[in-house]
């Protein structure tokens, strides 16, 4: 595995090989191990380790990248040469800023650096194939008890990423991650649960397996009801996967390109007053690097306050452009927020550490069910696609545990629905929320979100399964 010291040595060699005005290197290294199971048995166990260096050179605004996954002198020399040859034939970018130095990147006040985040846990890194097999054995045992068939994965990884440049920037981050995904299958129903964490001690495989099994058993012999607008109770994974489709728009570049649903809406109340959203890499339930693709420290950014869209995020170059635009007067002071992707890129930036605000009176999913006269409980959503980018209407389907709620109780499983739903409307119709949790899905990145009770969720048709 890479270390900061080894990466610094590699970068010193890269600098000696380069004749560019500026040079930058991004290092990524990982060891990833996975145990996959299906039909109640383990059928695959894999482990891989790799390290990559991505070298960016700059000649008076002409910039390009090249990569290598070997760090011997010749491999590095060829990668530097490839980056420089590509850079020399690019058109100059008049908006390209000089690479940041350490003080600019850290946002230092009086020379005090931002404390690094601790997201490396030895217990997670030390998980062995035998450890994963024991957990899978317990999951299969739960499936056998309920006469179900199970499939899924259990993985663990350790990773490093760092960025060095010729102006003295040297940032480094280590992290571990453990993840479990379980699907329980019956003849005509299924249940699912997924969770991950940098610290494996935060995962409860038995609870995940029992919950997935219960959903499969209780949704057996599903009924079909007419499509229409229903009160829905979306579990956290369902919330995550549907709301994830709007966060690419919380970007200065998206605003400048006139492709964000927030164009002409910043400063207006777009959602219900109970909706608060921020981007906060330092949140205790979050994961990931504390710096962005240019090495800038990520800042906590309040995106939505009491339903009002307040801010978007900015890379360094985007912030410079936005200061000269008409939006500067609407959004207040514009400075880089540490959300940029490695240069060169066309998409600019994006908030990747979404945290929904804790509701004043959090209610459990069970309480939401008990207060619902008639509605639908949704475990997860999938196959989500955007229909209308400005009104943020998305379509998709429910999956792996959809239930009819009547008179405050779960009555039976339902055939799955297709939906067409505006995210603006959805987040304006939230009647109740649970405490926030770290949630994982399949359609979007991990977030810290609550379960939500939403009125008038638009189901357009029932499926055949």
Secondary structure as UniProt FT lines:
FT   HELIX           4..17
FT   STRAND          22..38
FT   TURN            39..40
FT   STRAND          41..59
FT   TURN            60..61
FT   STRAND          62..68
FT   HELIX           73..88
FT   TURN            94..95
FT   HELIX           102..106
FT   TURN            110..111
FT   HELIX           122..125
FT   HELIX           129..145
FT   TURN            146..147
FT   STRAND          149..165
FT   TURN            166..167
FT   STRAND          170..185
FT   STRAND          190..197
FT   HELIX           200..202
FT   HELIX           205..218
FT   STRAND          228..234
FT   HELIX           236..243
FT   HELIX           244..249
FT   HELIX           252..256
FT   TURN            257..258
FT   TURN            261..267
FT   TURN            273..274
FT   STRAND          277..279
FT   TURN            281..282
FT   TURN            284..285
FT   TURN            293..294
FT   STRAND          301..305
FT   TURN            306..307
FT   STRAND          308..309
FT   HELIX           316..323
FT   TURN            326..327
FT   HELIX           328..331
FT   STRAND          354..356
FT   TURN            360..361
FT   HELIX           365..370
FT   STRAND          374..388
FT   TURN            389..392
FT   STRAND          393..406
FT   TURN            407..408
FT   STRAND          409..414
FT   STRAND          417..422
FT   HELIX           423..426
FT   TURN            427..428
FT   STRAND          430..433
FT   STRAND          437..439
FT   STRAND          447..449
FT   STRAND          452..462
//
